Amino acid sequence: EVQLVQSGAEVKKPGESLKISCKGSGYSFTSYWIGWVRQMPGKGLEWMGIIYPGDSDTRYSPSFQGQVTISADKSISTAYLQWSSLKASDTAMYYCVRHLHSGWANDAFDIWGQGTMVTVSS
Amino acid sequence: EIVLTQSPGTLSLSPGERATLSCRASQSVSSSYLAWYQQKPGQAPRLLIYGASSRATGIPDRFSGSGSGTDFTLTISRLEPEDFAVYYCQQYGSSPLELTFGGGTKVEIK
């Protein structure tokens, strides 16, 4: 079964750092782009960026460039989303997603992780 | 940046009725790279349609997508109880790469 399994919910204070993970299984992890999508409480979906685990080519939404870092470790089939200094406005559900077609950056998302809820509060 | 505008914001219908959801783009979407997703409360979204009109694996044929250029439509031919949810469109054809979503349409029980 093709799946993405994300790390558990996090509660952090403003200014703290955080790295959440997304482990792929059931397919060739290095052959498909992996992305991250933010959903703030009660709001819609926002695309953050993508990475190609095969060569770590990374693209960011202009809205998130410089705010987060996307990385991957292909040896353990895991992608990451990290913050160096969290803000209260980072409170949201974060989903990792797999692209539908092997090797396609311009693509729809066919596999979604279960989501990681990040709460930032003093 | 391509902006996607979905309408209506909320659609109130009864089971068995036909639902027609609209997604309008601020610029032409290249190669009909337009997808539709369904999200139920407390769940991750699910891919329904890609390439404007191709159904994803396991999606019932009551869901259909159409359109090109700047105007796209998701049609649910006969609403089942499990179809009441929020639906998002997404374009993935822009260069430089931006995979933007519309604001969503909620389909609720009338």
Interface residues (C-beta under 8 A of the other chain):
Chain A: G35 G44 L45 E46 W47 I50 R59 S61 P62 Y95 L100 A105 N106 D107 A108 F109 D110 W112 G113 Q114 G115
Chain B: E1 S30 Y33 A35 Y37 Q39 A44 P45 R46 L47 Y50 G51 A56 T57 Y88 Q90 Y92 G93 S94 S95 L97 E98 L99 T100 F101 G102 G103 G104
